[in-house]
Amino acid sequence: MIREVRRTAALVAVLLLAVLGAAVLVDRSAAYGAAVGAAVVLGVLGGGSMAVSVVARALPGASLLFALLTYTLQVVLLLAVFAGLDDAGILGTRIDREWLSGTVIAGTLAWILVQILVATRARIPAYDALPEPHEGEPKGE
C-alpha cells in the first residue's frame, strides 16, 4: 500500500509541475491541455495499476495475463480519449495539443521510472525457504 502511495505521489508531483508550468509560461489553453493530460494519465495508469495489483494479490498465476490485457486496454483507452477530444473539436482550440501530449508523455515516463525503482527495490523471495529440521532428524540435502 505504501508503494502505491509513493508511486502516485511522484506522478502527481510531475503532473502538477506540468500544469503549473503551462499556466505560468503559456496561457489558459496550455494549462487546460496539461490538466486534461494529467487526468488521463492518472486515470489510465492509476486505474490499470490498481487493477493489476488486486488481481496479483488474489490470483498470482493470472497476474501476467491480466497485466498484458490491462496494457492493451490502456493503449486503446488513450487512443479513444484522443480521438474523442479531436472529434469534439476542442483539441487545438480550447485544449493545447502540444501540452496535452507532452504531459501524457512526461507523466508516462515518470510512472515508468517510479515503477522501475519500486520493482528493483522490492524484496520478493524467489523461492520458499526449507523448514528447519526437528531435533534428531537428519538435515536435508
C-alpha positions as CSV (number, residue, x, y, z in Angstrom):
1,M,0.0,0.0,0.0
2,I,2.8,2.4,0.9
3,R,4.4,1.7,-2.5
4,E,1.2,2.7,-4.4
5,V,1.0,5.9,-2.4
6,R,4.7,6.8,-3.2
7,R,4.1,6.0,-6.9
8,T,1.0,8.1,-7.1
9,A,2.7,11.0,-5.1
10,A,5.6,11.1,-7.5
11,L,3.4,11.0,-10.5
12,V,1.1,13.7,-9.1
13,A,4.1,15.9,-8.5
14,V,5.3,15.7,-12.1
15,L,1.8,16.3,-13.4
16,L,1.3,19.3,-11.1
17,L,4.6,20.8,-12.4
18,A,3.4,20.4,-15.9
19,V,0.0,22.1,-15.2
20,L,1.6,24.9,-13.3
21,G,4.3,25.4,-15.9
22,A,1.7,25.6,-18.7
23,A,-0.4,28.1,-16.7
24,V,2.6,30.3,-15.9
25,L,4.6,30.0,-19.1
26,V,1.9,30.0,-21.8
27,D,-1.8,30.5,-21.5
28,R,-5.1,29.0,-20.4
29,S,-5.4,26.5,-23.3
30,A,-2.0,25.2,-22.4
31,A,-3.0,24.8,-18.8
32,Y,-6.2,23.0,-19.8
33,G,-4.2,20.7,-22.1
34,A,-1.8,19.9,-19.3
35,A,-4.7,19.3,-16.9
36,V,-6.5,17.0,-19.3
37,G,-3.3,15.1,-19.9
38,A,-2.7,14.8,-16.2
39,A,-6.2,13.5,-15.6
40,V,-5.8,11.0,-18.5
41,V,-2.5,9.7,-17.1
42,L,-3.8,9.4,-13.6
43,G,-7.0,7.7,-14.7
44,V,-5.4,5.3,-17.2
45,L,-2.2,4.4,-15.4
46,G,-3.5,4.6,-11.9
47,G,-6.6,2.6,-12.7
48,G,-4.6,-0.1,-14.5
49,S,-2.0,-0.3,-11.8
50,M,-4.7,-0.7,-9.1
51,A,-6.5,-3.4,-11.1
52,V,-3.3,-5.4,-11.7
53,S,-2.4,-5.1,-8.0
54,V,-5.7,-6.5,-6.9
55,V,-5.5,-9.4,-9.4
56,A,-1.9,-10.1,-8.5
57,R,-2.8,-10.5,-4.8
58,A,-5.9,-12.6,-5.5
59,L,-4.6,-14.8,-8.4
60,P,-0.8,-14.6,-8.7
61,G,-0.8,-17.1,-11.6
62,A,-3.1,-14.9,-13.7
63,S,-1.3,-11.6,-13.0
64,L,0.9,-11.6,-16.1
65,L,-2.0,-12.3,-18.4
66,F,-4.1,-9.7,-16.7
67,A,-1.3,-7.1,-16.9
68,L,-0.9,-7.7,-20.6
69,L,-4.6,-7.3,-21.2
70,T,-4.6,-4.2,-19.0
71,Y,-1.8,-2.7,-21.0
72,T,-3.7,-3.3,-24.2
73,L,-6.8,-1.7,-22.8
74,Q,-4.8,1.3,-21.6
75,V,-3.4,1.9,-25.1
76,V,-6.9,1.6,-26.6
77,L,-8.4,3.9,-23.9
78,L,-5.7,6.6,-24.6
79,L,-6.5,6.4,-28.3
80,A,-10.2,6.7,-27.6
81,V,-9.7,9.8,-25.4
82,F,-7.5,11.5,-28.0
83,A,-10.0,10.6,-30.8
84,G,-12.9,11.8,-28.7
85,L,-11.2,15.1,-28.0
86,D,-10.3,15.6,-31.6
87,D,-13.9,14.7,-32.8
88,A,-15.3,17.2,-30.3
89,G,-13.3,20.0,-31.9
90,I,-11.8,21.3,-28.7
91,L,-8.3,19.9,-29.3
92,G,-6.2,22.7,-30.7
93,T,-8.7,25.4,-29.8
94,R,-9.6,25.2,-26.1
95,I,-7.1,22.5,-25.2
96,D,-3.5,22.9,-26.4
97,R,-2.5,19.8,-28.3
98,E,1.2,20.0,-27.5
99,W,0.8,20.5,-23.8
100,L,-1.7,17.6,-23.7
101,S,0.6,15.2,-25.4
102,G,3.7,16.5,-23.6
103,T,2.0,16.0,-20.2
104,V,0.9,12.5,-21.2
105,I,4.4,11.6,-22.3
106,A,6.1,13.2,-19.2
107,G,3.6,11.5,-16.9
108,T,4.1,8.1,-18.5
109,L,7.9,8.4,-18.3
110,A,7.7,9.4,-14.7
111,W,5.3,6.5,-14.0
112,I,7.7,4.0,-15.7
113,L,10.7,5.4,-13.8
114,V,8.9,5.1,-10.4
115,Q,7.7,1.6,-11.3
116,I,11.2,0.5,-12.1
117,L,12.6,2.0,-8.9
118,V,9.9,0.3,-6.8
119,A,10.3,-3.1,-8.6
120,T,14.1,-3.1,-8.2
121,R,13.9,-2.3,-4.5
122,A,11.1,-4.7,-3.7
123,R,12.2,-7.7,-1.6
124,I,10.3,-10.6,-3.3
125,P,11.5,-14.1,-2.5
126,A,12.4,-16.2,-5.5
127,Y,11.7,-19.4,-3.6
128,D,10.4,-20.7,-0.3
129,A,12.9,-21.5,2.4
130,L,13.1,-25.1,3.6
131,P,11.8,-25.6,7.0
132,E,14.3,-26.2,9.8
133,P,14.6,-29.9,10.7
134,H,13.4,-31.1,14.0
135,E,15.8,-32.3,16.6
136,G,17.0,-35.8,15.8
137,E,16.0,-35.7,12.1
138,P,18.8,-35.7,9.5
139,K,19.4,-32.5,7.6
140,G,18.2,-32.4,4.0
141,E,20.5,-32.0,1.1
